[in-house]
Amino acid sequence: MWIFGYGSLVWKADFPYEEKLYGYVLDYARRFWQSSPDHRGTPDLPGRTVTLVPSPGERVWGAAYRLAEDEVARVRSHLDEREKAGYGMLPIQFYPADRPGQPLAASVYVNSGERHYLGPQTVPSIAERVAIASGASGPNTDYVLRLAAAMRDIGAPDALDPHLAEVEAAVLLLLGKHNGSSATR
């Protein structure tokens, strides 16, 4: 079984896996339209995390992890708990960067239509919430900055998608204002 991660799973694979590949999925866009009342926020001040939304012609980069057959049930249980705030699993085709023309069947967690899916949000409103939210997994700003850094580390020219880049820039601008200095990367 392969699991595709496009958010924190890219840099925080807290489960055993046999292989990790970078690559992308087609016909989706990564958006900060998911509310996080647990990991990157609280019920009273939910943070923002990414989800995938259908978008013909676009692609989203991330990492896929091959699970050992004897670990699938345990890892799935762990990930179901980790992704419990509005995410459900669906099958998807994953295209490894180093294996052109050889897509893999994978599973991915996306919004499940529950109350945590916010729908379209403006970049300034996302950044304003990210700048002040924090949860059990830490500040929401860390999530945005680590995700953008992970996409840059993949090295593909389009791995850092425009939406993620805009949210990162808006968050850095707000952090610069709050810290009284200019933020740079």
C-alpha positions as CSV (number, residue, x, y, z in Angstrom):
1,M,0.0,0.0,0.0
2,W,1.2,3.5,-0.9
3,I,0.1,6.6,1.0
4,F,0.5,10.0,-0.7
5,G,1.2,13.1,1.5
6,Y,0.9,16.7,0.4
7,G,0.9,18.5,3.7
8,S,2.7,17.6,7.0
9,L,3.1,14.0,5.9
10,V,5.8,15.2,3.5
11,W,8.1,16.2,6.4
12,K,6.6,14.3,9.3
13,A,6.2,10.7,8.5
14,D,5.7,9.4,12.0
15,F,5.1,5.8,10.9
16,P,7.2,3.0,9.5
17,Y,7.6,2.7,5.8
18,E,9.7,0.8,3.3
19,E,10.2,3.4,0.6
20,K,9.6,7.1,0.1
21,L,9.2,8.7,-3.4
22,Y,8.7,12.3,-4.4
23,G,6.2,13.0,-7.1
24,Y,2.8,14.4,-7.9
25,V,-0.9,13.7,-8.4
26,L,-2.9,15.2,-11.3
27,D,-6.1,17.2,-11.5
28,Y,-6.0,18.5,-8.0
29,A,-4.9,21.7,-6.3
30,R,-3.5,22.1,-2.8
31,R,-5.5,24.7,-0.8
32,F,-5.5,26.0,2.8
33,W,-9.2,25.4,3.1
34,Q,-9.3,22.9,5.9
35,S,-9.8,24.0,9.5
36,S,-7.5,22.4,12.1
37,P,-9.1,22.4,15.6
38,D,-6.6,20.0,17.0
39,H,-3.1,19.8,15.5
40,R,-2.6,23.5,14.4
41,G,-5.3,25.2,16.3
42,T,-7.9,24.7,19.0
43,P,-11.7,24.3,18.8
44,D,-12.0,28.0,19.8
45,L,-9.3,29.2,17.4
46,P,-8.8,26.6,14.6
47,G,-5.7,26.8,12.4
48,R,-5.6,26.2,8.7
49,T,-4.1,23.1,6.9
50,V,-4.2,22.0,3.4
51,T,-6.5,19.7,1.5
52,L,-6.8,18.7,-2.1
53,V,-9.6,20.1,-4.3
54,P,-10.4,18.9,-7.8
55,S,-8.8,21.1,-10.4
56,P,-8.4,19.7,-13.9
57,G,-4.9,20.2,-15.4
58,E,-3.2,21.0,-12.2
59,R,-0.8,18.9,-10.2
60,V,0.2,18.7,-6.6
61,W,3.7,17.6,-5.4
62,G,4.4,15.6,-2.3
63,A,5.7,12.3,-1.1
64,A,4.4,8.8,-1.3
65,Y,5.3,6.1,1.3
66,R,5.2,2.4,0.6
67,L,4.0,0.5,3.7
68,A,5.1,-2.9,4.6
69,E,2.2,-5.4,4.2
70,D,2.3,-6.4,7.9
71,E,2.2,-2.7,9.0
72,V,-0.8,-1.5,6.8
73,A,-3.5,-2.0,9.5
74,R,-1.4,-0.3,12.3
75,V,-0.3,2.6,10.1
76,R,-3.8,3.1,8.7
77,S,-5.2,3.2,12.3
78,H,-2.5,5.7,13.3
79,L,-3.2,7.9,10.2
80,D,-6.9,7.7,10.6
81,E,-6.5,9.2,14.1
82,R,-3.9,11.8,13.0
83,E,-6.2,12.9,10.1
84,K,-9.4,12.7,12.0
85,A,-10.4,16.4,11.8
86,G,-12.4,16.2,8.6
87,Y,-10.2,14.0,6.4
88,G,-11.2,10.8,4.7
89,M,-9.1,8.5,2.5
90,L,-9.6,8.0,-1.3
91,P,-7.6,6.1,-4.0
92,I,-5.4,8.2,-6.3
93,Q,-2.8,7.8,-9.1
94,F,0.7,8.9,-7.9
95,Y,3.4,9.8,-10.5
96,P,6.9,9.3,-9.0
97,A,9.4,11.9,-10.3
98,D,12.1,9.3,-10.8
99,R,9.8,6.8,-12.6
100,P,8.3,8.6,-15.6
101,G,5.4,6.8,-17.1
102,Q,5.0,4.4,-14.2
103,P,2.2,5.7,-12.0
104,L,1.4,3.9,-8.7
105,A,-1.9,3.3,-7.1
106,A,-1.9,5.2,-3.8
107,S,-4.3,6.4,-1.1
108,V,-4.6,10.0,0.1
109,Y,-6.4,11.8,2.8
110,V,-8.6,14.7,1.6
111,N,-11.5,16.7,3.1
112,S,-14.4,14.5,3.7
113,G,-17.1,17.1,3.4
114,E,-17.3,17.5,7.2
115,R,-17.6,20.7,9.1
116,H,-13.9,21.3,9.0
117,Y,-13.8,22.0,5.3
118,L,-14.1,25.7,4.9
119,G,-14.2,26.1,1.1
120,P,-12.6,29.0,-0.7
121,Q,-10.8,31.4,1.5
122,T,-8.7,34.5,0.6
123,V,-5.0,34.4,1.1
124,P,-5.1,37.4,3.6
125,S,-7.7,35.7,5.8
126,I,-5.8,32.4,5.7
127,A,-2.6,34.2,6.7
128,E,-4.2,36.1,9.5
129,R,-5.5,33.0,11.1
130,V,-2.3,31.1,10.6
131,A,-0.3,33.9,12.3
132,I,-2.3,33.5,15.5
133,A,-3.3,29.8,15.7
134,S,-1.4,27.1,17.5
135,G,-2.4,23.6,18.6
136,A,-1.0,20.3,19.9
137,S,1.4,20.0,17.0
138,G,2.7,23.6,17.4
139,P,2.2,27.0,15.8
140,N,0.2,27.1,12.6
141,T,3.0,29.2,11.1
142,D,5.4,26.3,11.4
143,Y,3.1,24.2,9.3
144,V,3.0,26.7,6.5
145,L,6.8,27.4,6.5
146,R,7.8,23.8,6.8
147,L,5.5,22.8,4.0
148,A,6.9,25.5,1.7
149,A,10.4,24.5,2.6
150,A,9.6,20.8,1.9
151,M,8.3,21.7,-1.5
152,R,11.4,23.7,-2.3
153,D,13.5,20.7,-1.2
154,I,11.8,18.5,-3.7
155,G,13.5,20.6,-6.4
156,A,10.9,20.4,-9.1
157,P,10.2,23.9,-10.6
158,D,6.4,23.6,-9.9
159,A,6.5,21.8,-6.5
160,L,5.9,25.1,-4.7
161,D,2.5,25.9,-6.1
162,P,1.3,29.5,-6.3
163,H,-1.3,29.2,-3.6
164,L,1.2,27.8,-1.1
165,A,3.8,30.5,-2.1
166,E,1.2,33.2,-1.6
167,V,0.1,32.0,1.8
168,E,3.8,31.7,2.8
169,A,4.6,35.2,1.7
170,A,1.5,36.6,3.5
171,V,2.4,34.8,6.7
172,L,6.0,36.0,6.5
173,L,4.8,39.5,6.0
174,L,2.5,39.3,9.0
175,L,5.3,37.8,11.1
176,G,7.6,40.6,10.1
177,K,5.0,43.1,11.2
178,H,4.5,41.3,14.5
179,N,8.2,40.9,15.2
180,G,9.0,44.5,14.2
181,S,11.5,43.3,11.6
182,S,11.4,42.2,8.0
183,A,11.1,38.5,7.5
184,T,13.2,36.8,4.9
185,R,13.8,33.2,3.8
